[in-house]
Amino acid sequence: MAAQEYFLRAKRVLRRLEQFPESGRYLPEFPDLPHREIIVRPYRFVYRVMGTTVWVVTVWHGARQPIRPAS
């Protein structure tokens, strides 16, 4: 049940990117990259906007040290 609730919450938050693709913040660890993130605790969804497409490139657990995404 908890997994399903998390899935629905994450889906609702990520669907906002359809209308507001630049609403996430830039990655504080890598400010020179074009990637942004949306946090749905305890996970960080890292994405990149390319044209009219939003690509989720990785998902990090908030307790883990992130690695630099490929440009």
Contacts in CASP RR format, 6 or more apart in sequence:
PFRMAT RR
TARGET T0000
AUTHOR 0000-0000-0000
METHOD contacts of the structure
MODEL  1
MAAQEYFLRAKRVLRRLEQFPESGRYLPEFPDLPHREIIVRPYRFVYRVM
GTTVWVVTVWHGARQPIRPAS
6 40 0 8 1.000
9 40 0 8 1.000
10 40 0 8 1.000
10 43 0 8 1.000
10 45 0 8 1.000
13 38 0 8 1.000
13 40 0 8 1.000
14 38 0 8 1.000
14 40 0 8 1.000
14 45 0 8 1.000
14 56 0 8 1.000
16 23 0 8 1.000
17 23 0 8 1.000
17 24 0 8 1.000
17 38 0 8 1.000
17 47 0 8 1.000
17 54 0 8 1.000
18 54 0 8 1.000
21 49 0 8 1.000
21 54 0 8 1.000
22 36 0 8 1.000
22 49 0 8 1.000
23 38 0 8 1.000
24 36 0 8 1.000
24 37 0 8 1.000
24 38 0 8 1.000
25 36 0 8 1.000
25 37 0 8 1.000
26 33 0 8 1.000
26 35 0 8 1.000
26 36 0 8 1.000
26 37 0 8 1.000
27 33 0 8 1.000
27 35 0 8 1.000
27 36 0 8 1.000
27 37 0 8 1.000
27 46 0 8 1.000
27 66 0 8 1.000
27 69 0 8 1.000
29 66 0 8 1.000
29 68 0 8 1.000
30 66 0 8 1.000
30 68 0 8 1.000
30 69 0 8 1.000
33 68 0 8 1.000
33 69 0 8 1.000
33 71 0 8 1.000
34 48 0 8 1.000
34 49 0 8 1.000
34 71 0 8 1.000
35 46 0 8 1.000
35 47 0 8 1.000
35 48 0 8 1.000
35 57 0 8 1.000
35 69 0 8 1.000
36 46 0 8 1.000
36 47 0 8 1.000
36 48 0 8 1.000
36 49 0 8 1.000
37 44 0 8 1.000
37 45 0 8 1.000
37 46 0 8 1.000
37 47 0 8 1.000
38 44 0 8 1.000
38 45 0 8 1.000
38 47 0 8 1.000
39 45 0 8 1.000
41 62 0 8 1.000
42 61 0 8 1.000
42 62 0 8 1.000
42 63 0 8 1.000
43 59 0 8 1.000
43 60 0 8 1.000
43 61 0 8 1.000
43 62 0 8 1.000
44 59 0 8 1.000
44 60 0 8 1.000
44 61 0 8 1.000
44 62 0 8 1.000
44 66 0 8 1.000
45 56 0 8 1.000
45 59 0 8 1.000
46 56 0 8 1.000
46 57 0 8 1.000
46 58 0 8 1.000
46 59 0 8 1.000
46 60 0 8 1.000
46 66 0 8 1.000
46 69 0 8 1.000
47 54 0 8 1.000
47 55 0 8 1.000
47 56 0 8 1.000
47 57 0 8 1.000
48 54 0 8 1.000
48 55 0 8 1.000
48 57 0 8 1.000
48 69 0 8 1.000
49 55 0 8 1.000
57 69 0 8 1.000
57 70 0 8 1.000
58 69 0 8 1.000
60 66 0 8 1.000
END
